[in-house]
Amino acid sequence: MKKSILMLLSAFGLNAGMAQSTTSTTTNSDSVKPPLSVSTKFQNDYPNTNATWVMDGDNYAAEYKNMNTNLGTRIIYDMNGNRVSTHNEIGAGKYPVVIGDYYTTNYPKEIYTVWSSDDESGNTTYYSKGKENTIWFDKDGKYMSTIPVSNSKETKTVK
């Protein structure tokens, strides 16, 4: 799980970008540009942010790392530029305590990173993605489910 977390973190900014406080990394040579409606919406929402674009199913995801906080962000848009969800990496101790309790009880030796996921309606859930599973928690940090990584959507890097 530690290697997966490190790989996930590295996807959010191994190379410095052109933006002042954010950075991104493109890792796939089979890249395509997101539709203009998507990239325009992103630039309006997050000016001066340099992101890596990846496919998330039929949607487009902008991924970047905030250089001030050293935490990752992933914004997912549909093909028309409507925001579907926002995912933010959360620093230690800034997520519900029961998530930490869950890991202490079930994975006492694991190093984990918690992300928040806010959908278009403002509903928040939390998750932690490991090598084999993604563990989901509700808005209060209560365990919801474990989903094998093999069931996750395939992503493709987009320029």
Backbone torsions as a table, in degrees:
resi	resn	phi	psi	omega
1	MET	NA	-35.3	-179.5
2	LYS	-60.8	-43.0	180.0
3	LYS	-63.6	-39.8	179.4
4	SER	-63.9	-41.2	179.4
5	ILE	-64.8	-42.9	178.5
6	LEU	-63.8	-39.1	178.4
7	MET	-65.9	-41.7	178.5
8	LEU	-61.9	-44.4	179.3
9	LEU	-64.3	-38.3	-179.4
10	SER	-67.2	-26.8	178.0
11	ALA	-67.1	-17.5	-177.9
12	PHE	-100.4	28.4	170.6
13	GLY	137.8	55.7	174.4
14	LEU	-73.4	-33.2	-178.5
15	ASN	-107.8	143.7	178.6
16	ALA	-71.0	138.2	178.6
17	GLY	-96.2	-173.7	-178.0
18	MET	-86.8	-19.9	-179.2
19	ALA	-70.9	156.2	-177.0
20	GLN	-68.1	-43.8	-173.2
21	SER	-119.9	8.9	178.5
22	THR	-135.4	161.9	178.1
23	THR	-148.8	159.2	177.1
24	SER	-146.3	168.0	179.6
25	THR	-137.0	133.2	173.3
26	THR	-103.5	124.8	-174.0
27	THR	-117.8	0.9	-175.3
28	ASN	-126.8	126.2	-178.4
29	SER	-76.0	-12.1	177.8
30	ASP	-88.0	49.3	-172.2
31	SER	-95.2	152.6	174.4
32	VAL	-134.7	161.9	-179.8
33	LYS	-85.3	146.3	173.6
34	PRO	-70.0	160.2	176.6
35	PRO	-58.1	152.5	-179.0
36	LEU	-56.7	-37.7	179.8
37	SER	-61.2	-34.8	-179.3
38	VAL	-75.1	-50.6	-177.7
39	SER	-66.3	-35.0	177.1
40	THR	-65.1	-45.8	178.9
41	LYS	-60.3	-44.2	179.0
42	PHE	-61.0	-47.0	-178.5
43	GLN	-65.1	-32.7	175.7
44	ASN	-69.5	-39.8	-179.6
45	ASP	-74.7	-35.6	-174.0
46	TYR	-134.6	69.0	-179.0
47	PRO	-60.6	148.4	178.6
48	ASN	62.8	23.7	177.8
49	THR	-108.8	125.6	179.5
50	ASN	-98.7	113.7	-175.0
51	ALA	-118.3	157.3	169.1
52	THR	-95.3	134.2	-179.6
53	TRP	-101.4	131.5	175.6
54	VAL	-132.5	154.8	175.1
55	MET	-81.6	140.7	174.6
56	ASP	-128.6	88.2	-171.5
57	GLY	65.3	-122.8	177.1
58	ASP	-92.1	0.5	-176.9
59	ASN	-101.7	168.0	179.4
60	TYR	-112.9	134.0	-179.4
61	ALA	-118.6	128.6	173.9
62	ALA	-97.2	123.6	-178.8
63	GLU	-118.4	134.4	176.6
64	TYR	-154.6	164.7	179.1
65	LYS	-118.6	127.0	177.0
66	ASN	-76.2	118.4	-175.8
67	MET	-72.3	-20.5	177.9
68	ASN	-75.2	-37.9	-178.2
69	THR	-102.9	-17.0	-176.8
70	ASN	65.0	27.3	-179.6
71	LEU	-116.5	148.0	-177.4
72	GLY	-86.5	155.3	174.9
73	THR	-138.1	144.9	177.5
74	ARG	-137.3	117.9	179.8
75	ILE	-109.8	125.4	-177.7
76	ILE	-109.1	128.8	179.4
77	TYR	-120.1	149.8	170.5
78	ASP	-80.4	177.9	-174.7
79	MET	-66.6	-14.3	178.9
80	ASN	-96.1	1.9	178.9
81	GLY	88.8	11.3	176.0
82	ASN	-84.2	131.7	-180.0
83	ARG	-69.8	129.4	179.4
84	VAL	-96.3	-45.3	179.3
85	SER	-162.3	161.2	177.6
86	THR	-127.5	130.5	-179.5
87	HIS	-119.4	128.0	179.8
88	ASN	-126.8	131.0	173.0
89	GLU	-69.2	136.4	-175.9
90	ILE	-112.1	132.9	178.5
91	GLY	-66.6	156.3	-179.5
92	ALA	-54.4	134.1	177.1
93	GLY	80.8	0.5	-178.4
94	LYS	-104.3	6.5	176.2
95	TYR	-113.1	168.1	-178.6
96	PRO	-54.7	136.7	-176.7
97	VAL	-57.2	-33.5	-176.5
98	VAL	-64.6	-22.7	175.4
99	ILE	-67.3	-46.0	175.5
100	GLY	-60.5	-39.8	177.7
101	ASP	-62.4	-40.2	179.0
102	TYR	-59.8	-47.0	179.9
103	TYR	-66.6	-39.6	179.0
104	THR	-60.7	-39.9	-178.7
105	THR	-77.1	-44.9	-171.6
106	ASN	-97.2	-27.5	-178.5
107	TYR	-139.1	64.6	-171.3
108	PRO	-60.9	-22.6	-177.9
109	LYS	-104.6	1.0	-177.0
110	GLU	-79.8	141.5	168.5
111	ILE	-98.9	129.6	-174.2
112	TYR	-136.7	158.3	175.8
113	THR	-123.6	132.5	-179.3
114	VAL	-103.2	137.7	176.5
115	TRP	-120.3	147.7	170.6
116	SER	-100.5	150.5	177.2
117	SER	-130.8	116.8	179.0
118	ASP	-111.5	119.9	-180.0
119	ASP	-83.0	179.7	-175.7
120	GLU	-64.3	-18.9	177.9
121	SER	-91.7	-2.5	179.4
122	GLY	89.6	8.2	177.8
123	ASN	-76.9	131.3	-178.1
124	THR	-108.0	133.8	169.0
125	THR	-130.2	168.6	178.3
126	TYR	-124.9	153.2	176.0
127	TYR	-153.3	160.6	175.6
128	SER	-138.1	122.5	-176.0
129	LYS	-99.6	123.4	178.6
130	GLY	-109.1	-171.9	-178.8
131	LYS	-63.5	-38.9	-175.3
132	GLU	-111.9	-25.3	-173.8
133	ASN	-139.8	156.1	166.9
134	THR	-111.9	125.6	-178.4
135	ILE	-102.7	126.0	-177.1
136	TRP	-107.5	142.3	178.8
137	PHE	-129.2	150.8	178.6
138	ASP	-78.8	-175.4	-175.6
139	LYS	-61.3	-22.4	178.7
140	ASP	-96.4	-0.4	-179.9
141	GLY	91.7	5.3	179.4
142	LYS	-75.9	133.6	179.7
143	TYR	-55.1	133.6	177.5
144	MET	-112.2	-53.5	-175.6
145	SER	-164.7	163.6	173.0
146	THR	-121.5	124.7	-178.1
147	ILE	-117.5	125.9	178.0
148	PRO	-58.9	140.1	179.7
149	VAL	-59.2	-32.0	-179.7
150	SER	-61.3	-19.1	177.6
151	ASN	-90.1	-2.2	-178.3
152	SER	-77.2	161.0	-179.2
153	LYS	-70.3	143.5	177.1
154	GLU	-75.8	138.0	178.9
155	THR	-113.5	148.2	178.6
156	LYS	-131.9	131.1	-177.8
157	THR	-70.4	140.4	-179.2
158	VAL	-128.6	138.0	176.5
159	LYS	-87.1	NA	NA
